């Protein structure tokens, strides 16, 4: 053994060169850690999921998930679900937990996608936040001078919130009609075209986010399936009835999607499995609900690692 540079090294004749002892030790440690992680995941085994699906946790090795991180995810899932919950109560808790987990990510992604300020997007996602934003916009455009403006705002927002048979994009049409009506009354015949385009685009985008978040008040996977069906029908109707050009049609179709489409894939997959599960009439077991929620937590953790 001899010293080679700053690291302890040994001469290997077959290689005709020096090999660092520290490098050999480091490689051995990495190999031991890899084998240990594999044994840990093997001891956990297969993870049962909704709709009769399962995942072998050993597959998480390539995704750099640590056994301790999986146990943390399971712990987070356990404390999110009542110990004795079952049936519809458990299903509701699972739905709410999955949506709560994905909503903040989806709102941030929506803000980037629509090029709107993230603080404004967060405000619009709150129950009374959008009304405050709308009042601020209308005041800035001079539209609150219209006769009975505040009462008209209240009536429109109330009607849009109760229009549960319409998707968020369609409810925004009611807000847009309100803005144009107030513009006519406050500014005259050319009122709507005199509005600042970027500000108007932003408030309508925030309106769609607001109603998209409202749509996520779901109690079970049947509600999830109903939401997906509503959007599928809305897209189908738009494709069949649009005669205003491909560009405009594609722009509208781009906006005819639920906020769940912007959730992390781990949560979207859980929602899809849940819809299939309840369609089969099988009751959700708590162990499976915990696994689904833990897998969602793990998916978000891996996303943060990659970023």
C-alpha positions, -999 to +999 in steps of 0.1 A: +000+000+000+013+035-008+001+071-008-011+083-042-020+120-043-040+130-012-059+097-009-048+063+004-043+040-026-031+006-036-014-006-067-033-031-089-010-048-113-038-060-136-050-025-140-015-011-142-026+018-118-036+029-084-070+023-069-083+046-041-092+027-009-117+054+000-134+050-033-136+012-028-151+018+007-176+043-007-187+019-035-191-009-009-212+014+013-235+023-016-240-013-025-248-022+011-273+007+013-289-005-019-292-040-007-306-028+026-333-007+009-342-037-013-347-059+018-367-032+036-391-028+006-393-066+001-403-069+038-432-045+031-443-065+001-472-057-022-494-027-015-531-033-022-550-004-039-585+004-050-602-014-078-583-046-071-550-030-082-517-034-063-482-021-065-449-038-055-432-012-033-398-027-045-405-007-077-399+025-058-362+017-056-356+032-090-376+063-080-353+070-050-380+066-023-365+057+010-382+031+033-384+057+061-402+081+036-428+054+028-434+049+066-437+087+070-463+087+041-482+059+058-482+078+091-496+109+073-523+088+058-532+072+091-537+105+109-558+118+080-584+090+083-604+083+114-595+051+131-629+035+131-642+051+099-658+027+073-682+027+044-693+061+031-676+079+060-642+065+051-648+071+014-656+108+021-625+112+043-604+096+016-618+119-011-613+150+010-578+140+019-568+134-017-583+167-029-568+187+000-534+171-009-536+180-046-555+214-046-526+237-036-504+221-063-532+224-089-538+261-080-501+269-084-499+250-117-531+268-129-516+302-120-484+294-141-505+280-170-528+311-171-500+336-163-518+351-134-503+361-100-501+332-076-514+353-046-544+362-066-550+326-075-548+316-039-573+343-030-597+332-057-596+297-044-610+309-010-648+309-005-651+348-004-618+356-021-631+358-056-659+382-047-632+406-032-611+403-064-641+409-086-652+440-066-616+453-069-616+448-107-650+464-112-640+494-091-608+498-111-628+498-143-654+522-130-682+497-133-696+500-097-712+533-108-738+513-127-773+513-112-778+485-086-743+472-093-737+456-059-770+438-059-764+425-095-730+412-084-745+393-055-773+378-076-749+367-103-724+351-080-752+334-061-767+320-093-733+309-106-725+291-074-758+272-075-755+262-112-742+228-103-752+213-136-727+236-154-690+232-154-667+261-142-661+274-178-698+278-183-704+295-150-677+321-160-700+330-188-724+344-162-697+365-147-686+378-181-722+387-189-724+407-157-692+426-165-705+435-200-739+445-186-723+468-160-699+482-187-729+491-209-747+508-180-717+526-166-697+535-197-722+535-225-725+516-258-688+510-262-683+501-225-673+465-230-646+472-256-632+500-235-623+476-207-586+468-202-581+435-219-554+420-197-573+429-165-605+414-178-588+383-190-572+379-156-605+383-136-623+358-159-594+333-155-596+338-117-634+332-119-628+299-137-603+289-110-628+299-083-656+277-097-632+249-105-622+248-068-659+249-059-665+218-080-641+199-058-666+198-029-670+161-035-683+135-009-676+103-027-662+087-058-696+088-074-694+126-072-659+124-089-674+102-117-703+127-121-678+156-124-657+137-150-689+129-170-701+166-169-668+177-185-669+149-210-704+159-221-694+196-222-664+189-244-685+167-267-712+194-270-685+220-277-669+199-304-702+192-321-717+227-318-687+249-325-688+268-358-664+296-350-632+282-363-607+256-352-585+280-332-613+293-310-628+258-306-594+244-295-590+273-271-623+266-254-616+228-253-583+236-235-603+253-208-630+226-206-612+205-180-617+200-143-590+212-119-582+175-111-564+174-145-538+196-129-533+174-098-502+153-094-504+120-113-503+100-081-536+116-070-552+115-104-545+078-106-560+073-071-592+091-082-595+070-113-591+038-093-617+050-068-642+057-095-638+021-109-638+007-074-672+021-063-687+012-097-681-024-088-701-020-056-673-031-033-669-012-001-635+005+005-614-011+033-594+012+056-561-005+048-566+002+011-576+038+018-544+043+038-523+028+010-539+050-016-533+082+005-498+071+014-490+065-023-503+100-031-480+115-003-451+095-017-458+107-052-457+144-041-425+137-021-408+123-052-419+153-073-403+176-047-371+156-049-369+158-086-375+195-086 
